[in-house]
Amino acid sequence: MSSPLPSALRARFQRYIEEGLSGRAAALRLKHLLPQGHDGRGKLAPHRAFFEELVTQDSDITLFELRDAVGVQVHHSSVADLLSY
């Protein structure tokens, strides 16, 4: 999840909406259309092939089991994010 936008930026966005711009147009004007999420270069990235191999061997493996198999302390949702690329 991304961090909240600064209140000044939110106020400018609201002003653009009140002036009649669409949400997309207001965001483009603010040049704040950055991709959300990470770029896949986290601490699990070097283990991606290992995860994929484990899933190939056992398609019923859980995210918790995948997380524990690699020995890196991360939240299980980080494994899901990595495998969704």
C-alpha positions in Angstrom: 0.0 0.0 0.0 1.3 3.4 -0.8 1.7 6.1 1.8 -0.9 8.8 2.1 -0.6 11.9 0.0 0.4 15.2 1.7 -2.6 17.3 2.6 -1.5 20.2 0.3 -1.4 17.8 -2.6 -4.9 16.4 -1.7 -6.2 20.0 -1.4 -4.9 20.9 -4.9 -6.4 17.7 -6.3 -9.8 18.6 -4.7 -9.6 22.1 -6.2 -9.0 20.6 -9.7 -12.1 18.3 -9.2 -14.2 21.3 -8.1 -13.1 23.2 -11.2 -14.5 20.4 -13.3 -11.5 18.2 -14.1 -11.9 14.4 -14.0 -9.9 12.5 -11.5 -7.5 11.4 -14.2 -7.0 14.9 -15.6 -6.4 16.3 -12.1 -3.8 13.6 -11.4 -2.1 14.2 -14.7 -2.0 17.9 -13.9 -0.4 17.1 -10.6 2.0 14.7 -12.4 1.4 12.2 -9.6 0.5 9.1 -11.7 3.4 7.0 -10.4 3.0 3.2 -10.5 2.0 1.7 -7.2 3.7 -1.1 -5.4 7.3 -2.3 -5.7 9.4 -3.1 -8.7 10.2 -6.7 -7.7 13.7 -6.0 -6.4 12.9 -6.7 -2.8 14.8 -9.2 -0.6 12.7 -12.1 -2.0 13.6 -11.4 -5.6 16.7 -13.7 -5.6 14.5 -16.5 -4.4 11.8 -16.2 -7.1 13.0 -19.3 -9.1 13.1 -21.3 -5.9 9.5 -20.3 -5.1 8.3 -21.2 -8.6 10.0 -24.6 -8.4 8.3 -25.3 -5.0 4.9 -24.3 -6.5 5.6 -26.6 -9.5 6.3 -29.5 -7.2 3.3 -28.9 -4.9 0.5 -26.7 -6.3 -1.2 -26.8 -2.9 1.7 -25.2 -1.0 0.6 -22.3 1.2 2.2 -18.8 1.3 3.2 -19.5 4.9 5.0 -22.7 3.8 6.7 -20.8 0.9 7.8 -18.0 3.3 9.2 -20.5 5.8 11.0 -22.5 3.1 13.3 -19.7 2.1 14.4 -18.6 5.6 14.0 -14.8 5.0 11.9 -13.0 7.5 9.1 -11.4 5.5 5.3 -11.2 5.6 3.6 -14.0 3.7 1.9 -11.4 1.4 5.3 -10.4 0.1 5.6 -13.9 -1.3 2.2 -13.5 -3.0 3.3 -10.2 -4.5 6.5 -11.7 -5.9 4.7 -14.6 -7.5 2.1 -12.4 -9.1 4.6 -10.8 -11.4 
